[in-house]
Amino acid sequence: MTLTIPNCPTCQEIANHSVDLAPGKAGLMNQEQGENVDFEYAGDTEIDWDSQTNALLVVLRAVGEVVNAADFILVGCSAGHQWISGVQP
């Protein structure tokens, strides 16, 4: 793929990653039964890698925008900046 904006608009570094989301199930544990008990994270998370998607698509779907997922991508640079780029095959 080719990025239409390959360089960071803030610092001009080249994109070095896409910003993706992968849903997961984090285990919870508690020491008591009943209502209003405290839970803690159990320390394990099961990641659903098959549902991984670019973060931009998730945001656009949440606000009701309909776009072709293959046309845009959220990318980032090593300085931590993120930007939207178009994608060409």
matplotlib code that plots the C-alpha trace (Angstrom):
import matplotlib.pyplot as plt

x = [0.0, 1.0, 0.2, -0.9, 0.6, 3.6, 5.3, 4.1, 2.5, 4.0, 7.6, 8.1, 9.1, 8.0, 5.0, 6.3, 3.1, -0.7, -2.9, -5.0, -7.5, -7.8, -10.7, -9.9, -11.4, -9.4, -10.0, -11.4, -11.3, -12.9, -12.5, -16.2, -19.7, -22.6, -23.2, -20.8, -17.7, -14.3, -12.9, -9.3, -7.8, -6.6, -3.6, -4.6, -6.2, -7.5, -7.0, -9.3, -6.7, -9.2, -11.2, -8.2, -9.0, -7.6, -8.6, -9.9, -12.5, -13.8, -14.1, -15.9, -18.4, -19.1, -20.1, -22.1, -19.8, -19.8, -16.4, -14.5, -12.0, -9.5, -9.4, -8.0, -5.8, -4.7, -0.9, 1.8, 5.5, 8.1, 7.6, 4.1, 2.1, -0.9, -2.5, -5.0, -3.6, -5.3, -4.3, -3.6, -3.0]
y = [0.0, 3.6, 6.3, 9.6, 11.4, 9.3, 11.9, 13.3, 16.7, 17.8, 16.6, 15.3, 11.8, 8.9, 6.8, 3.7, 2.1, 1.9, 2.7, -0.4, -1.7, -5.3, -6.2, -8.4, -9.9, -9.0, -11.5, -10.2, -11.7, -10.9, -12.3, -11.9, -12.7, -10.3, -6.7, -3.8, -6.1, -5.0, -6.6, -6.6, -7.5, -11.1, -10.2, -12.0, -10.7, -12.8, -10.8, -11.4, -10.8, -11.7, -8.6, -6.3, -3.1, 0.3, 2.8, 5.3, 2.9, 2.3, 6.0, 6.7, 3.9, 5.3, 8.7, 7.2, 7.9, 5.4, 5.1, 2.5, 1.1, 0.6, 4.3, 5.7, 4.7, 6.2, 6.0, 7.3, 8.1, 7.3, 10.7, 9.6, 11.8, 10.4, 11.4, 10.2, 9.2, 8.1, 4.7, 3.7, 0.1]
z = [0.0, -0.4, 2.1, 0.6, 3.7, 4.6, 6.7, 10.1, 9.6, 13.0, 12.9, 9.3, 10.5, 8.3, 9.5, 11.3, 12.5, 12.1, 15.1, 15.6, 18.2, 19.1, 21.4, 24.4, 27.6, 30.7, 33.6, 36.8, 40.3, 43.7, 47.2, 48.3, 47.1, 47.0, 45.9, 46.1, 46.3, 45.0, 41.9, 40.7, 37.3, 37.3, 35.2, 32.0, 28.8, 25.9, 22.7, 19.7, 17.0, 14.2, 15.1, 15.0, 13.0, 12.4, 15.2, 12.6, 11.3, 14.8, 15.5, 12.2, 12.8, 16.3, 15.0, 12.1, 9.2, 6.4, 4.7, 2.7, 5.3, 2.5, 1.7, 5.0, 7.9, 11.2, 11.4, 13.7, 14.0, 16.6, 18.3, 19.2, 16.8, 14.9, 11.7, 9.1, 5.7, 2.5, 1.3, -2.3, -3.5]

ax = plt.figure().add_subplot(projection="3d")
ax.plot(x, y, z, "-o")
ax.set_aspect("equal")
plt.show()
